[in-house]
Amino acid sequence: MHTFSDSLLSKKQNYFLSQPHQPFFVFGLLWAIVSMVLFTLSHKGIITLSLSENEFHLYTLSFLVFAQFFHGFLFTTFPRFCTAMAIPKEVYVRIVWLYQIGGVLFIAGAFLSEWMVLFAMFSVLFAHSMAIFTLHWVYKIGQSPLKQDPYWILIAHAITIAAHLFWIIAYGVNLIGGIHDWFSLITPIIVNFFFIFLTFSVAQRMIPFFSHSQEPKSDHFVKIVFSALIVKTLFAMVAFTLGEALISTLLALYLFREFLRWKLHPFHSPAIVWILHLALFWLPIGLLIGSLTQIAEMVYGISFLFAGTHLLVLGFLTTVLIGFGTRVTLGHSGQPPHADNLSIALFWWTQLLVISRFALSVDTALGSSHGWIFDATAFAWIVLFVVWGGRYGKTLIFGKPTRTH
């Protein structure tokens, strides 16, 4: 016989899993915090991981954090892009729990065994593959004649899943006999196509729509960006620094021109929209500054500690994530997509996080060793997701609107 408390628990669980963005966002938040805490402790020598801290950092951010946020957003909006039926609950719930199983195994393996890490990667890859297969199924059954944007989103996913598989194969082979520089080959693929191109593919569709921009985009706009990123990635893989810096600069200037032509009017937009405008312009800014730091590294033999990459990942991707995540969470819980004072503060906090990470790169290039800058950057990341989760977690889990100010 069911008790009242059992019924109440069932209702809470049912709401938590009632829309795909809710569990994906909540678990994405959890892994964003856990992974950064462990990376920070490893970097400071407090704990020892069974794999390199850079591999741990990139893998967890890619496939435990950002992947879940991407799936949460796309599982909600992709059927609308394609004019298709909503993704069945039993499908996305299965993928959600597979990701969490893989995530727990990965973290356990990071402490216990590098072979356990390999097994965990296969588990995460299985969840990742199911997610991409689901999006492809939606694309195939969709009735919309306008499938150009969904097509590019799938292309970005296809490249990412190939990189994920290559990562696992390279990691496994390295455990047996040792291969060199495989991580440097995978990193630009993940950064340029999973972090940047996938985010760009969604942003270039949704941000003009949210901004009520009527300016037409070139039919070749996304193709040009995609082609430039292919060249940039190939140059990065063969360590042709000057060529990569040149293509990054040309792409940045092209994007600046196109974004300005859209007439977005960020200074006359509500906060829930202007944060997305700011995110959009971090893309060319990150590309341009990244190219300048690459040239400086080549000429002076110094290291900016992946300054361009972090400007893109934090400035562009994370700002888009916070903006879209806030809007989707509110809009799909029956609340108006309005940013209150705390949300606006979080928007600005995200920009402080970007600046803090760039300061760490400059500090490294100058040969300084101010460890507190690294600590401040990691702290800023953790605070961002803890506070955002505190603000919107109740809405995501229980459907209860939180107080606005």
LINMOWO-V567902 format. One record per residue. N is the residue number from 1. RES is the residue in one letter. PSI is psi as a letter, one per 30 degrees, with the letter a starting at -180 (NA if undefined). Layout:
BEGIN
n=N res=RES psi=PSI
n=N res=RES psi=PSI
END
This chain:
BEGIN
n=1 res=M psi=k
n=2 res=H psi=k
n=3 res=T psi=l
n=4 res=F psi=e
n=5 res=S psi=e
n=6 res=D psi=e
n=7 res=S psi=e
n=8 res=L psi=e
n=9 res=L psi=e
n=10 res=S psi=e
n=11 res=K psi=e
n=12 res=K psi=e
n=13 res=Q psi=e
n=14 res=N psi=e
n=15 res=Y psi=e
n=16 res=F psi=e
n=17 res=L psi=g
n=18 res=S psi=f
n=19 res=Q psi=k
n=20 res=P psi=e
n=21 res=H psi=f
n=22 res=Q psi=e
n=23 res=P psi=e
n=24 res=F psi=e
n=25 res=F psi=e
n=26 res=V psi=e
n=27 res=F psi=e
n=28 res=G psi=e
n=29 res=L psi=e
n=30 res=L psi=e
n=31 res=W psi=f
n=32 res=A psi=e
n=33 res=I psi=e
n=34 res=V psi=e
n=35 res=S psi=e
n=36 res=M psi=e
n=37 res=V psi=e
n=38 res=L psi=e
n=39 res=F psi=e
n=40 res=T psi=e
n=41 res=L psi=e
n=42 res=S psi=e
n=43 res=H psi=e
n=44 res=K psi=g
n=45 res=G psi=g
n=46 res=I psi=e
n=47 res=I psi=l
n=48 res=T psi=k
n=49 res=L psi=l
n=50 res=S psi=f
n=51 res=L psi=l
n=52 res=S psi=k
n=53 res=E psi=f
n=54 res=N psi=e
n=55 res=E psi=e
n=56 res=F psi=e
n=57 res=H psi=e
n=58 res=L psi=e
n=59 res=Y psi=e
n=60 res=T psi=e
n=61 res=L psi=e
n=62 res=S psi=e
n=63 res=F psi=f
n=64 res=L psi=f
n=65 res=V psi=d
n=66 res=F psi=e
n=67 res=A psi=e
n=68 res=Q psi=e
n=69 res=F psi=e
n=70 res=F psi=e
n=71 res=H psi=e
n=72 res=G psi=e
n=73 res=F psi=e
n=74 res=L psi=e
n=75 res=F psi=f
n=76 res=T psi=e
n=77 res=T psi=f
n=78 res=F psi=e
n=79 res=P psi=e
n=80 res=R psi=e
n=81 res=F psi=e
n=82 res=C psi=f
n=83 res=T psi=h
n=84 res=A psi=l
n=85 res=M psi=l
n=86 res=A psi=l
n=87 res=I psi=k
n=88 res=P psi=k
n=89 res=K psi=e
n=90 res=E psi=f
n=91 res=V psi=e
n=92 res=Y psi=f
n=93 res=V psi=e
n=94 res=R psi=e
n=95 res=I psi=e
n=96 res=V psi=e
n=97 res=W psi=e
n=98 res=L psi=e
n=99 res=Y psi=e
n=100 res=Q psi=e
n=101 res=I psi=e
n=102 res=G psi=e
n=103 res=G psi=e
n=104 res=V psi=e
n=105 res=L psi=e
n=106 res=F psi=e
n=107 res=I psi=e
n=108 res=A psi=e
n=109 res=G psi=e
n=110 res=A psi=f
n=111 res=F psi=e
n=112 res=L psi=e
n=113 res=S psi=k
n=114 res=E psi=f
n=115 res=W psi=e
n=116 res=M psi=e
n=117 res=V psi=e
n=118 res=L psi=e
n=119 res=F psi=e
n=120 res=A psi=e
n=121 res=M psi=e
n=122 res=F psi=e
n=123 res=S psi=e
n=124 res=V psi=e
n=125 res=L psi=e
n=126 res=F psi=e
n=127 res=A psi=e
n=128 res=H psi=e
n=129 res=S psi=e
n=130 res=M psi=e
n=131 res=A psi=e
n=132 res=I psi=e
n=133 res=F psi=e
n=134 res=T psi=e
n=135 res=L psi=e
n=136 res=H psi=e
n=137 res=W psi=e
n=138 res=V psi=e
n=139 res=Y psi=e
n=140 res=K psi=e
n=141 res=I psi=f
n=142 res=G psi=k
n=143 res=Q psi=f
n=144 res=S psi=k
n=145 res=P psi=f
n=146 res=L psi=i
n=147 res=K psi=g
n=148 res=Q psi=e
n=149 res=D psi=e
n=150 res=P psi=e
n=151 res=Y psi=e
n=152 res=W psi=e
n=153 res=I psi=e
n=154 res=L psi=e
n=155 res=I psi=e
n=156 res=A psi=e
n=157 res=H psi=e
n=158 res=A psi=e
n=159 res=I psi=e
n=160 res=T psi=e
n=161 res=I psi=e
n=162 res=A psi=e
n=163 res=A psi=e
n=164 res=H psi=e
n=165 res=L psi=e
n=166 res=F psi=e
n=167 res=W psi=e
n=168 res=I psi=e
n=169 res=I psi=e
n=170 res=A psi=e
n=171 res=Y psi=e
n=172 res=G psi=e
n=173 res=V psi=e
n=174 res=N psi=e
n=175 res=L psi=e
n=176 res=I psi=e
n=177 res=G psi=f
n=178 res=G psi=j
n=179 res=I psi=k
n=180 res=H psi=k
n=181 res=D psi=g
n=182 res=W psi=e
n=183 res=F psi=e
n=184 res=S psi=f
n=185 res=L psi=e
n=186 res=I psi=e
n=187 res=T psi=e
n=188 res=P psi=f
n=189 res=I psi=e
n=190 res=I psi=e
n=191 res=V psi=e
n=192 res=N psi=e
n=193 res=F psi=e
n=194 res=F psi=e
n=195 res=F psi=e
n=196 res=I psi=e
n=197 res=F psi=e
n=198 res=L psi=e
n=199 res=T psi=e
n=200 res=F psi=e
n=201 res=S psi=e
n=202 res=V psi=e
n=203 res=A psi=e
n=204 res=Q psi=f
n=205 res=R psi=e
n=206 res=M psi=e
n=207 res=I psi=e
n=208 res=P psi=e
n=209 res=F psi=e
n=210 res=F psi=f
n=211 res=S psi=f
n=212 res=H psi=h
n=213 res=S psi=k
n=214 res=Q psi=g
n=215 res=E psi=k
n=216 res=P psi=k
n=217 res=K psi=k
n=218 res=S psi=k
n=219 res=D psi=f
n=220 res=H psi=g
n=221 res=F psi=e
n=222 res=V psi=e
n=223 res=K psi=e
n=224 res=I psi=e
n=225 res=V psi=e
n=226 res=F psi=e
n=227 res=S psi=e
n=228 res=A psi=e
n=229 res=L psi=e
n=230 res=I psi=e
n=231 res=V psi=e
n=232 res=K psi=e
n=233 res=T psi=e
n=234 res=L psi=e
n=235 res=F psi=e
n=236 res=A psi=e
n=237 res=M psi=f
n=238 res=V psi=g
n=239 res=A psi=h
n=240 res=F psi=i
n=241 res=T psi=e
n=242 res=L psi=e
n=243 res=G psi=e
n=244 res=E psi=e
n=245 res=A psi=e
n=246 res=L psi=e
n=247 res=I psi=e
n=248 res=S psi=e
n=249 res=T psi=e
n=250 res=L psi=e
n=251 res=L psi=e
n=252 res=A psi=e
n=253 res=L psi=e
n=254 res=Y psi=e
n=255 res=L psi=e
n=256 res=F psi=e
n=257 res=R psi=e
n=258 res=E psi=e
n=259 res=F psi=e
n=260 res=L psi=e
n=261 res=R psi=f
n=262 res=W psi=f
n=263 res=K psi=i
n=264 res=L psi=f
n=265 res=H psi=h
n=266 res=P psi=f
n=267 res=F psi=f
n=268 res=H psi=g
n=269 res=S psi=l
n=270 res=P psi=l
n=271 res=A psi=e
n=272 res=I psi=f
n=273 res=V psi=e
n=274 res=W psi=f
n=275 res=I psi=e
n=276 res=L psi=e
n=277 res=H psi=e
n=278 res=L psi=e
n=279 res=A psi=e
n=280 res=L psi=e
n=281 res=F psi=f
n=282 res=W psi=f
n=283 res=L psi=e
n=284 res=P psi=e
n=285 res=I psi=e
n=286 res=G psi=e
n=287 res=L psi=e
n=288 res=L psi=e
n=289 res=I psi=e
n=290 res=G psi=e
n=291 res=S psi=e
n=292 res=L psi=e
n=293 res=T psi=e
n=294 res=Q psi=e
n=295 res=I psi=e
n=296 res=A psi=e
n=297 res=E psi=e
n=298 res=M psi=e
n=299 res=V psi=e
n=300 res=Y psi=f
n=301 res=G psi=h
n=302 res=I psi=l
n=303 res=S psi=k
n=304 res=F psi=g
n=305 res=L psi=h
n=306 res=F psi=h
n=307 res=A psi=e
n=308 res=G psi=e
n=309 res=T psi=e
n=310 res=H psi=e
n=311 res=L psi=e
n=312 res=L psi=e
n=313 res=V psi=e
n=314 res=L psi=e
n=315 res=G psi=e
n=316 res=F psi=d
n=317 res=L psi=e
n=318 res=T psi=e
n=319 res=T psi=e
n=320 res=V psi=e
n=321 res=L psi=e
n=322 res=I psi=e
n=323 res=G psi=e
n=324 res=F psi=e
n=325 res=G psi=e
n=326 res=T psi=e
n=327 res=R psi=e
n=328 res=V psi=e
n=329 res=T psi=e
n=330 res=L psi=e
n=331 res=G psi=e
n=332 res=H psi=g
n=333 res=S psi=g
n=334 res=G psi=g
n=335 res=Q psi=l
n=336 res=P psi=k
n=337 res=P psi=i
n=338 res=H psi=k
n=339 res=A psi=j
n=340 res=D psi=a
n=341 res=N psi=e
n=342 res=L psi=e
n=343 res=S psi=e
n=344 res=I psi=e
n=345 res=A psi=e
n=346 res=L psi=e
n=347 res=F psi=e
n=348 res=W psi=e
n=349 res=W psi=e
n=350 res=T psi=e
n=351 res=Q psi=e
n=352 res=L psi=e
n=353 res=L psi=e
n=354 res=V psi=e
n=355 res=I psi=e
n=356 res=S psi=e
n=357 res=R psi=e
n=358 res=F psi=e
n=359 res=A psi=e
n=360 res=L psi=e
n=361 res=S psi=e
n=362 res=V psi=e
n=363 res=D psi=e
n=364 res=T psi=e
n=365 res=A psi=e
n=366 res=L psi=f
n=367 res=G psi=g
n=368 res=S psi=l
n=369 res=S psi=h
n=370 res=H psi=i
n=371 res=G psi=f
n=372 res=W psi=f
n=373 res=I psi=e
n=374 res=F psi=e
n=375 res=D psi=e
n=376 res=A psi=e
n=377 res=T psi=e
n=378 res=A psi=e
n=379 res=F psi=e
n=380 res=A psi=e
n=381 res=W psi=e
n=382 res=I psi=e
n=383 res=V psi=e
n=384 res=L psi=e
n=385 res=F psi=e
n=386 res=V psi=e
n=387 res=V psi=e
n=388 res=W psi=e
n=389 res=G psi=e
n=390 res=G psi=e
n=391 res=R psi=e
n=392 res=Y psi=f
n=393 res=G psi=e
n=394 res=K psi=e
n=395 res=T psi=e
n=396 res=L psi=e
n=397 res=I psi=e
n=398 res=F psi=f
n=399 res=G psi=g
n=400 res=K psi=k
n=401 res=P psi=k
n=402 res=T psi=l
n=403 res=R psi=k
n=404 res=T psi=l
n=405 res=H psi=NA
END
